[in-house]
Amino acid sequence: MGRSISSLSIVFPGERVCAVSVVPADDTRRYCTEDGVWQTKENSTDIWRDDTECSTSNHFKQNNEEHALQLLLQICYTVGYSVSLGTLVLALGILLTFRKLHCTRNYIHMNLFGSFILRALAVLIKDLQRTDLAPKMANNEDDWLSVLTPQIPTSCRIVHISLHFFVGANYFWLLVEGIYLHTTIVSLILCERRMLLRYVAIGWFCPLLFIIPWVIARTYLENEG
């Protein structure tokens, strides 16, 4: 791990420089005497240095408060996604079970619910993968280097791409909801079954127009996970 000194002065004979060198945290400290030279160790010609902040134990010490806050936030949004996933599955099951509810309007609702269900699943799977890849207790550099490898698992890439696709599908199915509402108000002459195919194309295929170029760009320009 590199160590740095924030201030370095070239001292010429007869000149005096700062009394104390002020440096930010996580750096090596030296004391500049009134004679314009670095303070040396007692009974030695070696320059005195305070490098306690550069020690491995200091850099990787466990921050219990921050870890507890992050864990609490993760639990909160995991519970939220899980509750949302359960209610959406229940709603989708009801719409699929009762045939009297089968119509173009509810077909659009089903696809919208499906896009949100798939998005929630992608988020939960992504968190599970991150938990499996990360060390349980990373207190030193070796623990982190064991998982921070240049090779990113293919499954992680697939889940990450799927999450972006499902987020895009959410917005396009919301757009479809608006288009359907508009066509319902403006005109009742259009064939609903023919329009449903167009709605499906907008909701599930339009996100690919953005996801595919993004995947290609990331693969060739920023393939770092």
C-alpha positions, 0 to 999 in steps of 0.5 A: 500500500502506497504512502504519500507525503502531502508537503515536501520542501527543498531547503537551502542553507540558511533558510527556514521553512514551516514549523509543522507540515500539515497533511490530510488523513491516511498519510505519512507525517513528518515534523519540520523543525525550526531549523528547516530540516526534518526531525530525526529519530532519537539517537539516530540519523533516520528521519522520524515518520508517523505512518500509523494511518498507513498500517493495514490494521487501521485501513481495514478496521471494522466500522461497526456503525457504518456496517450496521447502517448499511445492513439496516438499509439492505434489510429495509429495501429487501423486505420492500422488494419481497412484499412488492413481489408477493403482492404482484404475484398474487395480483397476477395470479388473480388476473390469470385465474378468472377468465372474466377478467381477460381483456386488452386492458387487463392483458396490459396490466398483466404485462406491467405486473410481470415486468415489475416482478422480473425487476424485483427478482433481478434485484434480489438475485443481484444482492444474493450474488454480491453476498456470495462473492463478497467476503464475510469479514474483510478485515485485511487486504488479502480478504478483498484481493481474494474476490476482487479478480479481473474476471467477472462471472458471466452470471453476474453480467447476465443478471446486471443486463437483465435488471437494466432490461426489466427497468426499461420494460417497466417504463415502456409498459407504463407508456403502453398504459398511457397509449391505451388510455388515450386510444380508449378515450379518443377512438373505440373503432380500433381493433383491440387484438391487433393493438395488443400485439403492438403494445406487446412489441412496445413493452418488451422489444423497445427496451432492446433498442437501448439495452443492446447498444449499451451492452455492446458499448460496455463490452468493447469500451468498459468491460470491467464488470 
